[in-house]
Amino acid sequence: MKQILPVTFFSILLTAFTVQKFNPQEITQVVLTLPELNSKALQQDLEEDINNLSGIQYIETSLMSKTLIINYDARKISLAAFDHILHKWGCSPTESSFYNIVSMK
């Protein structure tokens, strides 16, 4: 009977530490349609500038569909940062879609 209390306490502590380490990272995916995306040079410049931002997980551009796909950590980066880079290169998105993605780290 004396051992039940320490065993129960240990189990609760173990569960608390395990739950604390389980921290799924929420990633946001944005898909932007950019009519101005029409050259390889612009594609590379956009990808390079966006990759330099903190919190970028994935970036892909397509000249064929004129789209930009970015997976990013919304806690580390704001949409204003993307907007600044797009305007820097003369791009204005005509359509945008946002999706929440859960990533297990």
Backbone as a ProteinNet text record, in pm:
[ID]
protein_1_A
[PRIMARY]
MKQILPVTFFSILLTAFTVQKFNPQEITQVVLTLPELNSKALQQDLEEDINNLSGIQYIETSLMSKTLIINYDARKISLAAFDHILHKWGCSPTESSFYNIVSMK
[TERTIARY]
81.7	0	86.7	202.2	290.9	352.7	362	425.3	329	202.9	104.8	118.8	138	149.5	271.6	392.1	507.7	493.1	436.7	418	318.5	210.3	111.5	173.1	247	312.3	410.7	489.7	585.4	513	402	324.4	270.6	222.7	170.7	283.1	398.2	512.5	558	566.5	607.4	509.9	381.1	279.1	291.2	315	326.7	444.4	559.2	675.1	655.1	588.3	562.2	468.4	363.8	268.1	334.9	423.5	492.3	580.4	645.4	731.5	651.8	526.3	441.2	388.1	459.1	423.8	416.4	300.7	291.8	307	379.8	402.2	295.4	225.7	123.8	187.7	174.7	229.4	112.9	129.9	30.2	84.3	-0.7	36.3	-44.7	24	-42.7	-10.1	-111.9	-97.3	-140.8	-48.7	-75.3	-66.4	-158.7	-152.7	-91.7	19.5	93.8	101.5	16.4	19	153.1	226.6	355.5	469.3	446.5	550.8	569.9	662.9	678.6	823.2	917.5	1057	1129.2	1229.1	1311	1384.9	1428.6	1500.5	1410.3	1287	1192.9	1161.2	1146.3	1119	1231.5	1355.1	1469.7	1480.8	1457	1463.9	1358.9	1236.2	1129.8	1163.9	1204.7	1238.3	1353.5	1454.7	1570.2	1529.8	1456.1	1414.5	1323.3	1229.7	1137.1	1208.2	1301.3	1377.5	1461.4	1496.9	1576.3	1494.9	1363.1	1277.5	1280	1268.7	1264.5	1127.9	1125.1	999.2	952.1	1028.8	990.9	1026.4	928.7	950.7	969.8	898	896.8	850.4	909.3	864.9	877.7	779.2	782.4	710	767.9	703.4	687.1	587.3	563.4	539.8	626.4	607.3	487.1	462.7	353.2	216.7	196.6	67.5	70.5	189.5	208.7	163	206.7	169.8	293.7	272.8	374.3	313.6	379.2	332.6	437.1	390.7	481.4	422.2	500.3	466.1	550.4	483.7	556.7	495.2	575.9	532.4	477.1	345.8	279.9	319.3	377	422	552.3	624.7	754.7	753.5	652.2	650.4	508.7	498.3	366.4	343.2	220.4	185.8	243.5	264.8	321.7	461.7	537	670.9	661.7	564.8	545.3	500.8	408.5	354.9	466.4	556.6	669.7	757.7	789.2	875.3	805	677.4	604.2	600.3	573.1	569.2	707.8	810.1	947.9	978.4	926.4	951.5	837.5	745.8	639.4	529.8	504.3	401.5	281.4	164.1	39.6	-43.2	-66.9	-146.5	-291.5	-342.8	-483.3	-572.8	-518.7	-592.5	-500.1	-560.1	-480.9	-566.6	-501.2	-565.8	-475	-535.7	-460.9	-510.6	-414.4	-447.2	-363.2	-419.8	-345.6	-294.8	-168	-103.7	-40	-56.9	6.8	127.5	243.3	367.8	417.9	449.5	502.3	654.1	713	859.4	917.5
-118.5	0	125.8	121.4	236.6	266.6	165.5	184.6	240.4	238.3	286.2	437.2	512.4	657.4	699	645.4	683.6	639.5	522.1	474.2	563.5	602.2	690.5	826.7	879.9	1009.2	1003.7	897.4	880.1	871.2	800.1	787.3	922.3	1001.1	1133.7	1223.3	1219.2	1297.4	1254.8	1126.3	1074.4	1118.3	1110.9	1154.2	1303.1	1383.6	1528.3	1563.2	1498.6	1526.6	1478.4	1367.4	1315.4	1407.6	1455.1	1545.6	1678.2	1726.1	1852.2	1844.1	1730.9	1715.4	1699.7	1658.9	1643.8	1781	1847.4	1982.9	1989.7	1960.2	1966.6	2110.6	2124.8	2256.6	2283.6	2394.5	2429	2508.6	2457	2519.9	2571.3	2689.6	2745.7	2737	2695.4	2692.5	2799.2	2882.2	2983.5	2954.7	2961.2	2944.5	3075.9	3140.6	3269.9	3259.8	3322.4	3332.6	3468	3465.7	3587.4	3602.2	3684.3	3700.9	3754	3826.8	3884.5	3781.8	3664.1	3561	3500.7	3562.1	3520.2	3501.2	3504.6	3481.6	3400.1	3328.7	3246.8	3335	3453.3	3545	3591.2	3630	3672	3556	3437.6	3318.3	3296.3	3304.2	3283.1	3393.4	3518.4	3630.3	3616.6	3582.5	3563.4	3450.5	3337.1	3222.4	3255.5	3324.4	3358.3	3452.8	3558.6	3654	3588.6	3507.9	3444.8	3339.6	3266.1	3166.3	3230.5	3357.9	3427	3466.4	3457.1	3489.4	3375.5	3411.1	3311.2	3243.4	3112.3	3039.7	2975.6	2986.8	2925.5	2777.1	2692.6	2548.2	2497	2556.5	2505.6	2618.3	2625	2722.1	2659.6	2685.8	2637.1	2737.5	2765.5	2852.7	2778.7	2818.8	2758	2867.2	2869.7	2965.1	2927.1	2798.9	2751.5	2794.3	2772.6	2808.2	2945.7	3008.3	3140.3	3140.7	3037.5	3025.5	3019.1	3058.4	3054.1	2981.5	2875.4	2798.1	2811.5	2849.7	2867.1	2796.7	2712.7	2655.9	2730.4	2789.2	2870.8	2859.7	2894.3	2897.7	3037	3047.6	3177.2	3245.5	3170	3231.8	3308.6	3276.8	3339.3	3445.1	3446.5	3537.5	3587	3709.5	3767.1	3777.9	3794.5	3810.7	3939.8	4038.6	4165.7	4145.3	4050.4	4022.1	3969.5	3880.2	3829.2	3942.2	4022.4	4133.5	4229.8	4257.9	4347.4	4291.9	4163.8	4102.6	4100	4064.2	4060.7	4198.1	4300.6	4436.4	4484.1	4439.3	4473.3	4427.8	4311.2	4254.4	4281.9	4369.9	4410.7	4308.4	4227.4	4122.9	4157.2	4132	4149.6	4023.9	3951.1	3828.3	3859	3780.6	3796.9	3700.9	3587.1	3488.1	3436.1	3400.7	3341.1	3239.7	3132.7	3028.2	2995.5	2974.7	2941.4	2808.5	2726.7	2596.9	2578.5	2515.3	2479.5	2336.1	2318.5	2187.4	2160.9	2043.7	2008.5	1922	1965.3	1895.6	1839.6	1713.8	1651.3	1657.4	1726.7	1738.5	1642.3
0	0	0	67.4	73.3	-62.9	-148.6	-278.5	-383.6	-359.1	-456.7	-478.7	-372.7	-384.1	-467.2	-440.6	-523.3	-670	-691.9	-828.5	-903.6	-838.2	-898.7	-928.5	-835.3	-853.8	-970.7	-978.9	-1088.1	-1222.3	-1226.9	-1350.5	-1397.5	-1303.6	-1338.1	-1390.3	-1325.2	-1371.3	-1510.8	-1534.3	-1664.3	-1772.8	-1744.9	-1840.8	-1869.1	-1767.7	-1785.8	-1875.9	-1855.3	-1939.2	-2082.1	-2100.3	-2234.3	-2310.5	-2246.6	-2311	-2343.5	-2256.9	-2280.5	-2405	-2428.6	-2545.4	-2673.8	-2666.1	-2783.8	-2821	-2909.4	-2948.7	-3101	-3158.8	-3304.1	-3352.1	-3460.6	-3516.8	-3621.8	-3606.9	-3703.7	-3815.5	-3934	-4052.9	-4136.4	-4191.3	-4281.2	-4422.3	-4512.7	-4654.2	-4725.8	-4801.3	-4881.9	-5028.7	-5110.8	-5255.3	-5318.7	-5388.4	-5450	-5601.1	-5670	-5815.6	-5848.9	-5922.5	-5956.6	-6108.4	-6169.2	-6315.1	-6366.5	-6282.1	-6324.4	-6324.5	-6272.7	-6265.8	-6404.6	-6481.6	-6620.5	-6664.4	-6568.6	-6607.3	-6501.2	-6546.7	-6456.7	-6356	-6400.6	-6311.5	-6196.9	-6228.2	-6124.7	-6030.9	-6086.8	-6006.6	-5905	-5948.6	-5860.2	-5755.5	-5796.8	-5701.7	-5591.6	-5628.2	-5529	-5433.1	-5487.7	-5402.8	-5307.8	-5357	-5273.8	-5159.8	-5192.3	-5088.7	-4984.8	-5029.4	-4936.2	-4851.5	-4910.6	-4833.5	-4723.4	-4737.8	-4636.2	-4514.2	-4522.3	-4408.4	-4306.7	-4180.5	-4074.5	-4071.9	-4058.8	-4048.2	-4176.9	-4283.3	-4411.5	-4407	-4435.7	-4438.2	-4580.6	-4674.9	-4812.6	-4903.5	-5021.4	-5121.8	-5259.7	-5342.3	-5480.1	-5568.2	-5683.3	-5779.9	-5911.3	-5987	-6117.7	-6220.4	-6322.2	-6430.8	-6516.2	-6527.8	-6611.7	-6555.5	-6425.2	-6363.8	-6297.2	-6295.4	-6233.2	-6087.9	-6014.4	-5873.6	-5785.1	-5662.4	-5559	-5440.2	-5394.8	-5279.5	-5169.8	-5051.3	-4937.7	-4816.5	-4751.2	-4620.6	-4518.5	-4418.5	-4322.2	-4183.2	-4084.5	-3945.2	-3917.9	-3902.8	-3886	-3754.9	-3660.9	-3536.2	-3555.6	-3663.2	-3685.2	-3795.3	-3876.7	-3990.7	-4016.4	-4061.4	-4088.3	-4239.2	-4275.5	-4417	-4473.7	-4388.9	-4434.5	-4492.6	-4440.1	-4492.6	-4635.3	-4660.6	-4797.2	-4889.4	-4841.2	-4919.5	-4959.5	-4865.5	-4893	-5005.3	-4998.2	-5100.7	-5235.5	-5236.5	-5363.4	-5428.9	-5351.6	-5407.1	-5449.8	-5379.2	-5415.4	-5558.4	-5596	-5727.6	-5826	-5789.9	-5881.8	-5900.6	-5800.1	-5809.1	-5720.8	-5771.7	-5696.1	-5711.8	-5604.3	-5615	-5653	-5746.8	-5785.7	-5709.2	-5669.1	-5589.6	-5480.6	-5366.9	-5259.5	-5184.4	-5141.4	-5062.3	-4945.2	-4828.4	-4707.9	-4652.9	-4607.1	-4548.4	-4422.3	-4321.9	-4201	-4215.2	-4184.8	-4192.9	-4057.3	-4002.4	-3876.3	-3907.8	-3859.9	-3883.5	-3750.8	-3747.3	-3626.2	-3631.7	-3535.7	-3531.7	-3433.9
[MASK]
+++++++++++++++++++++++++++++++++++++++++++++++++++++++++++++++++++++++++++++++++++++++++++++++++++++++++

